[in-house]
Amino acid sequence: LAKTTQPISMDSYEGQEVNITCSHNNIATNDYITWYQQFPSQGPRFIIQGYKTKVTNEVASLFIPADRKSSTLSLPRVSLSDTAVYYCLVGGTGTASKLTFGTGTRLQVTL
Amino acid sequence: KAGVTQTPRYLIKTRGQQVTLSCSPISGHRSVSWYQQTPGQGLQFLFEYFSETQRNKGNFPGRFSGRQFSNSRSEMNVSTLELGDSALYLCASSLGITNEKLFFGSGTQLSVL
């Protein structure tokens, strides 16, 4: 079962690019990497998912090196509304693997 | 398309009681998973159901149980409530089995007094 490690917290100013790295040293061959965003008193919300190299969507990019032992979520030009907890999740698509959320990274964006 | 619906939103119980929480997944989604979230332990996986079958279970005592109905709706039950069961209980649905894109509900905030 892949365990993930993320920084507990990060601070950023509005308009900056934020990169949050997640370590998952024992990722399995069929594991995907997924990131979620959570605001207080709400359920997590899907941001992005990838297997290798780089994935980009309208809100974020996900960078995964060749060895897949880590991944970096990149949020371009953050705003105050991006203040939230970000979770990195590793698990196998299509398998009954236990989904393990790490401690998450609390991102605080200020003016 | 309606999102994942969890009821009730808030619940207050006393120690020793039991509680049933309900989750209605997004239409067409066959997988439902449950999580417990507390400030100290974070998000912890409880169990996952697919097509009425429990596929996986987290490390929780037998007081925590669940089931899924033929329409994919799911319930979880906690018997003999303890103070430590106070938490936000989140339900997520997905099209297929595990680690597909998960859609979470807003959760049920359970307080045990």
Boltz contact constraints between the chains, C-beta under 6 A:
constraints:
  - contact:
      token1: [A, 32]
      token2: [B, 99]
      max_distance: 6.0
  - contact:
      token1: [A, 42]
      token2: [B, 106]
      max_distance: 6.0
  - contact:
      token1: [A, 43]
      token2: [B, 90]
      max_distance: 6.0
  - contact:
      token1: [A, 43]
      token2: [B, 104]
      max_distance: 6.0
  - contact:
      token1: [A, 43]
      token2: [B, 105]
      max_distance: 6.0
  - contact:
      token1: [A, 43]
      token2: [B, 106]
      max_distance: 6.0
  - contact:
      token1: [A, 43]
      token2: [B, 107]
      max_distance: 6.0
  - contact:
      token1: [A, 44]
      token2: [B, 104]
      max_distance: 6.0
  - contact:
      token1: [A, 46]
      token2: [B, 101]
      max_distance: 6.0
  - contact:
      token1: [A, 91]
      token2: [B, 99]
      max_distance: 6.0
  - contact:
      token1: [A, 93]
      token2: [B, 99]
      max_distance: 6.0
  - contact:
      token1: [A, 94]
      token2: [B, 97]
      max_distance: 6.0
  - contact:
      token1: [A, 96]
      token2: [B, 55]
      max_distance: 6.0
  - contact:
      token1: [A, 96]
      token2: [B, 56]
      max_distance: 6.0
  - contact:
      token1: [A, 96]
      token2: [B, 97]
      max_distance: 6.0
  - contact:
      token1: [A, 96]
      token2: [B, 98]
      max_distance: 6.0
  - contact:
      token1: [A, 97]
      token2: [B, 98]
      max_distance: 6.0
  - contact:
      token1: [A, 98]
      token2: [B, 45]
      max_distance: 6.0
  - contact:
      token1: [A, 98]
      token2: [B, 56]
      max_distance: 6.0
  - contact:
      token1: [A, 99]
      token2: [B, 45]
      max_distance: 6.0
  - contact:
      token1: [A, 101]
      token2: [B, 43]
      max_distance: 6.0
  - contact:
      token1: [A, 103]
      token2: [B, 42]
      max_distance: 6.0
